[in-house]
Amino acid sequence: MQPILTEITNYWKNKAWSPKISIDTRNYQTATKAIFIGVDFINDVSGFVDPKMCALVAEADVYAIFMHNLGVPANPNN
């Protein structure tokens, strides 16, 4: 992941126009690395059930995408 995201963000860094870059993950460490590299969106495919992921995105300068996933069993406590 890291070499590809680094190349993409570096390629578009000084262009007149650049696309927004999003990463789909449920992993806090992956999201942390992606934010450090310079992605614009974190799409948490688990719907931000991890409090560390919520705190990370709240503190970072990125947009959050909440995703519904039928493959993840529903949590009756939510």
N, C-alpha and C positions, 0 to 999 in steps of 0.2 A: 504494500500500500504506500509506504512512505516515498520510495523513489518516484512512483508514478505521480502522486499528488504534488510532490516537489517540482517535478518537471512541468506539470500543467500550470501551477501557480506562477512559476518563474517565467514561463512562456508568455503569459498574459499580463504580467506585472506592469510593463511600461507601454502597453498598447493604448490607442485612443479609445477603444471599446474592449471590454472583457466580459465574458459570461460569469454568472454567479456559479459557484461550485458548491455542491452538496455531497455529503457522505451519509450513507445509510448504515447505522450501527446501533447495537444495544450495549456495547462495551465502553465503559468509562475511559479506559486507557486508550482505546482507539480514538475516541472523540477528543481526548486531550491532545494527542499527537496531531490529529487533523486540524484542530484549532491553532496549534503552534505553527503548522505549515501554512495556514492562511485560508482555510475553507470559509465559505460564507454562511452555510446552513448545516445544522446537525439534524438529521432525520432519525429520531430514536424509534426504531421499529418495534420496541416494546411499549411505546406510549409513555415514556418517562416514569416508569415504576421505580427506578433506582434513584434514591435521594441524592447520591453523589452526582449523577448525571444532571439532575435538576439544578443543583448548586453550580456545577460547572458551566452550564449554558447561561444561567442567570448572571454569572460573573463575567462571562466572556462577551466579546463584541461579535456575536453571531446570531443568526435567526434560528428559531426552533420550529421544527415540523413534528407534529404529533401524528403518529400513524396507528391505525387500527390493524391488528393482525389476527386473523382467525386461527392461525396455527399456534398461538399462545393461549393456553387455557384461561378462561375467565377467573378472576379472583373475586370471590363473593364478599371479601372484606373491603373492597374499593367502592 
